[in-house]
């Protein structure tokens, strides 16, 4: 039991460290861009990168953040020898991305990293949510609305079809959605007031 706990702690530490590697900041530095924490929305995620540095850098950031989450889940599963290890690592990599120890705990909103976690842990609900999210963003041009819908729907699908009576999995899915809602609380306020920025628009001062 003690060894198993240590393995979970090790996988969680590795996942958090991977999450703390901010793809957005690294790409911004590589392309001589601005400090993402001081421009636009002030976060290091793909949407802020896209708005400040263009689509190429935004897509690279999204891919990097998603891949580090996939890697963290795989390592968690490998170290612990269980799917629960992947779920645990998935939470920690998102926490690391949102509050990175390597960058003064100022990170992104965890959407791209959540996509990687979603795809690794429960791929079928993830694909369903991805398709719906792309449609919502294409029609509304609101990335935040698509992101919130994606994580909320994913939590519902996982809770209904993959919990197998396990409160742990339901709690995990709700935490994933909770992280997203918490990080998007300002976006939710702007959506309700009609002041949210649309995809492709420059961030309002």
GIBELTA-V96103 format. One record per backbone hydrogen bond with DSSP energy under -1.0 kcal/mol. CO is the residue of the C=O (numbers start at 1). NH is the residue of the N-H. Records with the same first field share a line. If there is no record, write none. Layout:
# GIBELTA-V96103
CO=NH ; NH
This chain:
# GIBELTA-V96103
1=5
2=6
3=7
4=8
5=9
6=10
7=11
8=12
9=13
10=14
11=15
12=16
13=17
14=18
15=19
16=20
18=21
20=22
22=26
23=27
24=28
25=29
26=30
27=31
28=33
29=32
35=38
39=42
45=49
46=50
47=51
48=52
49=53
50=54
54=58
55=59
56=60
57=61
58=62
59=63
60=64
61=65
62=66
63=67
64=68
65=69
66=70
67=71
68=72
69=73
70=74
71=75
72=76
73=77
74=78
75=79
76=80
77=81
83=87
84=88
85=89
86=90
87=91
88=92
89=93
90=94
91=95
92=96
93=97
94=98
95=99
97=108
98=107
100=103 ; 105
103=106
110=114
111=115
112=116
113=117
114=118
115=119
116=120
117=121
118=122
122=126
123=127
124=128
125=129
126=130
127=131
128=132
129=133
130=134
131=135
132=136
133=137
134=138
135=139
136=140
137=141
141=199
142=146
143=147
144=148
145=149
146=150
147=151
148=152
149=153
150=154
151=155
152=156
153=157
154=158
155=159
156=160
157=161
158=162
163=166
166=170
167=171
168=172
169=173
170=174
171=175
172=176
173=177
174=178
175=179
176=180
177=181
178=182
179=183
180=184
182=185
184=188
185=189
186=190
187=191
188=192
189=193
190=195
198=201
